[in-house]
Amino acid sequence: MRGVYERSDANERTKEGLPKVKGFIGEEFDTNVEIKENGVRYLVDVVNGQKTGFFLDQKYNRLAMQRICKGKKVLDCFTHMGTFALNAGIAGAARGECDAQADRAHGREYALERGCLCQLTHGHHTSGKP
């Protein structure tokens, strides 16, 4: 473990009379964290990513995608990091594309860096326009 970075910065906290808090608890560390889930590697931005930076609760849904997509065309709509298309790609989808419209706040460069604007052909991941 590198350390702890608190992301208690949702607007709901203000409604509940709680302060918004965002920052390191303890020593600072590189907040671009590489993780591996279901055989796919991701670069997660803990500070600037959506909410916690990665939706861990979707792990088993992404795994289920791997079981049903072999040989199929997959479109991952309104994605943050292209996680469903990437899972489809490693499982043998004929083609997987990501529509990164949901990540306009960070822009195209941010999305490309994290593999969000991806195109998967025969299980291989390459960056490109969806």
Secondary structure, DSSP 4 states (H G I P E B T S, - for coil): ---EEEEE--THHHHTTPPPEEEEESS----EEEEEETTEEEEEETTTSSTTSS-GGGHHHHHHHHHH-TT-EEEETT-SS-HHHHHHHHTT-SEEEE-GGGGTTTHHHHHHHTT-SEEEETTEEEE---
